Amino acid sequence: MNPETPTPGDVSPSLTPTTGESLRARLMFVLAFAHLLLVAGLVHRATSKSVTQWELDAMYAGLLALWPVFAAEAASGVVRRDRSKRRRPVVLRALLVALMPPWRMALADPRTGFIWVPRIGWQQPGKELFKRLDLSFGGPMILFAFLILPILLIEYLRTEQVKEMAALALALDIGIAVVWVAFATEFVFKASAHPKPFAFAQERWLDVAIVALPMLEFVLTKWVDAAPIARLLRIGRAISPEQIARMQRLYRLQGLATKAWHAILLLEGISRLLGNTPQKRLAKLEEQIAELEEQMKELREDADEVRTQIAEKAAKETGAENAPGAQPVDLPTPVP
């Protein structure tokens, strides 16, 4: 099968992605992935004591240079969307990309509705693509999850060497960033392909936490750095006990976010490793089937109750019409 054509099915020729759309999808994927790498560098490197100013300047400059490209491309997608479908979902996706450009990696084309996936080309989002991505990401993500173990050993057993050797600190930051990028990429693709992205995010809360916690740590760190305490120290003013307590709380939150990320990452790896057998998958599917059957039973009971209410109301109205002294009701003449 040609990798640049959609998956087999009854696809209208007018919805087949053009060569220009394929080139645009490839280019925007590369740019979105580059943006994700810069975000990873900023989140995991900017909080390091060994980071240099030119590194920070380069990352900030890259992010600022790429953002207008995503904003303009998202706006053009709204213009060239499929006019037969609702505009609101397209606009919301465009706003999502403008706020978080890495989501452009697996964004459905606004005209055709297909997702461009590296190596396999255009695909129809839905259950089949989600299963395919789940299988493809399964093994590698277990390895990425357990990659944190040697990083933690170096980080905690070689603390002094990490502080003294800038190259070792850089290697650790790169290793952690690589793990984060892998999980963020998987989450973006699987959430985009899932029939119900919000339900997927609620179900896979561990994945959400793995992606979100390092960003929370980064925000807390920058909040601490931007706090007025630095100015107070420079001009020699006294620091109130409330300010000291506030700073201590922020530092504790930052440390908790880091430890929580490490723990959840290991938990995710163990969960995937233990839950990857056919027996585990079958048990999970049977559990989901039982839950759905219970929901169907409750829905049928609710529907029967509503039917009973409607029948009782209709019977009362019929009784009132047939009561002595009731005015006759002119029924509409049936149309032949």
N, C-alpha and C positions, 0 to 999 in steps of 0.2 A: 504494500500500500504506500502511496506517495505520502511522505510525512507532512507535506504542506496542504493536504486535503483533509476535510472533516472525516470522522468515523463513518462507516457505512450506514446507510439509512435513507429514508425518503427525504432528501434535502433538496429544496428548491435551488435551481441554478443561480437565481438572483441572490441567494444567501451564501453562496460559496465565497470564501475570502479571496480577495484579489491579491495580485503580486505585491502591490503597494501596501496593503494591509498586513501581509506577511512580513515585509521588510520593516514596517513600523513596529509590529509586535516584537520582532527580534531586537530592534534598537532599544525600545522602551524597556524590554526585559533586562538588557545589559545595563542601562542607566539606572533602573530601579534596584538592581542587585548592587551596583556600585554605591548607590545612595545608602543601602542597607549596610554595606561594609563601612562607610563613613560613620553612620550612626553607631555601629558596633565599636569602632575605634574611639569615638567620642565618649560613649557610655562606659567602656571598660578601661580606656587609657587616660582620659582626662582626670579621673579620680586618683591616678597613681602619682606618687611623689617624684618618680623619675621622669615624668613627662616634660618635654621641652616646649618652649613657647612657639617655636616654628611648627611643631607637630599640631598644636592646637589651632594655630592660624591656618594651616593647610586644610585641616578637617572642616573648620568653620567656613573657609572660602569655598571648598568643594560643595558643601551643603547649600550655601547661598547661590552658587552658580547653577546647580541642578534644579533648584526649586521652580524657577520660572518655566523651565522646559515642561515639567509635569503639569503645572497649572495651565499652560497654553494647550497642551495635548489633551488634557481633561476637558477643557472648554470646547475644543474642536470635536471631541467625541459626542458632546451634547448636541452639536450642530448636525453631525452626520449620522445620528442615531436612526434606528428603524422607526419611522413615523407612525406605523400601525400599532405600536406598543406604547404603554404609558411612559410619560417623560420623567415622572418623579423618581423611579429607581435609578435611572441613568444619571440624573442630577445628584442624587445622594452618593452614588459611587464616585462621581467626579469630585465631589467635596471630600470624600474619604481619601482619594488619591492626593488631592491638594494638601490635605492635612498630614497624611502619612504616605509619602511617595512609594515606599516599598510594596504597598498593596498593588501597585501597577504591574508587578511581576506576573500575577495570575488574573488580571482583570478581564472579564468577558468583553469581547468586542461589542460596542454599542449598536452596530448595524446587524451583525450576524448572530450574536449571542454565543459564539464559540470562544474557548480559551486556548491560547497558544502555550503549549508545554514543550520545553526543550527536548529534543531527540524524537519526540513522537508527533509533533506538529499540532494542528488544530484539533480540538476535541470538544464534544458536547458536554457541558457541565451536568452533573447528576450522579446517580448512584454508581453507575458503571465506572465512570472516571474516578470517583472517590475510592472505590475498591482497588482500582489499579494503582492509584497513588499510595494507598495504604500499604499495599504489598511492596511497592518499590521503596518506600521510605522505611519500612519495618526494620530490616537488618541493620542498615547504616545508622539509624538513630539510636539503636541499643549501644553500638560502639561509641557514638558521640557522647551518650549519657555517661558511660563508664570512663570516658577519657578524662573526666574531672578527677578521678582517683589519683593518677600520678601528679596532676597539677596541685591537688591539695597536699600531697606528701611533700612536694618541693616547697610549697608555700608555707607550711607549718613546721617542717623539720629543718628547713634551710632559711629561716627568717633573716638571720644576720647577713647571709650571703646575698639574699635578694635585695636587702637594703643597700649593700655595698656595690653590687654588680648591676649596672644599668642594663646590660645585655640580658641578664637572667630575668630581671623584672619585665623587660620588653617581651621576652619569650613567653612568660607566664600570661601577660596581658593578651598576647596574640592567641595563645591556646584557649583561654576562656572566651575570647571574642569569637573564635571559630566555632566553638560549641554553641554559643548563643545564636550565631548566624544560621547554623544548620537547623536549629529548632524553630527559629523565626521563619525561615524559608518553608519548612514543612507546614507550619501552621497557616501561612498565607495561602499556599496552594490547596491544602485540604479544606480550609474554610471556604475558599472560593468555589471549589468543586462540589461541596456538600449541598444537597437540596435545601437544607435549613441551616444556614451559617450560624445564626444566633443559638439554635439548639445545640449545634456542634460545639460552640464555645462554652456553653454551660456544662455540657457533658465532659469535655476535655479541659477541665479547670486547671489540671496540673500543667498542661501545655501553656495555658494563658499565664499562669504564675511564673513559669520558666522564662517567658518572654518579657513579662512586665516587671518582675522584681529587680533586675539590673537597672532598668530605667528609673524605678523608684529610688534605688540607691544613688543614682546619678543626680536626681532632683534634690534628694536630701543633702547630698554633699555640696551641691551648688548653693542650696539654701543656706547651709552653714557658712560657706565662704562669703556669701553676699550679705550676711547678717551684720548689723551695726556694730557688733562687738569688735570687729577689726578696726573700725574708725575710732571706737572708744579707746582701744589700746594705743593707737598711734598718737592720739592727742593727750593721753595720760589721764583721762577722766576715770572716775571710780565706776566699777561695774556692780550693779545691784544684784542681790541674791536671786531675784526673779530671772534676770537675764542669764546668769550662770546656770540656773536650773533648766532654762529653756534650751541652752546650748547642749547641756548634757543629755537631755531627752532626744535631741536631734541626732547626736552621735550614737546613742544607743539604738535608735531606730535604723540608722545606717548600718550598724553592725548586725542587727537582727535581720535586715533585708539580705545581707550577704550570706549569713548562715542559713537562712531559709532557702535561698536559691540553691546552695550546695545540697541541702537535704532533699529538696523536692526533685532536683536533677537525678540524684541517686535513686530516689523512690520511683521516679519515672522509668529509669533503666531497669530496675528490678521488676516493676509492674509489667513492662513490655516483655521482659525475658520470661517471666512466669506465665504471662497470658498469651503467649504466641504459639501454644500447642493446639492441635485440632480439638482435643478434649476440652480445653479451656474455652475456645471459641464457641464450641457446640453448647456448652453449659451457659455461656452468656447469651447466645441466641435463644435458647429455650427459656431463659429467664425473661428476655424481652418479649417473647411470644406470650408467656403467661401474663405479663403486665398488660399487653395489648388486649388479650382476651378479657381480662378483668375490666379494663376500660370500656370495651365493647358491651359487656354485660351491664355496666352502670349506665351507659348511653341508651341501651335498649329499655332499661327500666325507666329512665327519665322520659324517653319518648312515649312509652305506654302510659305513663302518668299524665303527660300533656294530652294525649289522645282521649283519655278518660275525661279530663276537664273539658275538652272541646265538645265531646259527646253529651256530657251533662248540661253544658250551656245550651247546646242546640235543642236538647229535649225540653229544657225549661222554656225556651223561646217558642217551640212548637206548641207546648201546653198552653202558654199564654195566648197564642193566636187562636187555638181551638176552644178557649173558655167562652161560656155564654156571654153575649154582649160584646164580644171582641169584634172590631172592625175588620172586614175582609181586606186582604192584602192583594193588590194587583200584581200578579207575577208577569215578568216579561215574556212576550211571545217568542217561542223558539224560532230560531232562524233556520229555514229548510236548507 
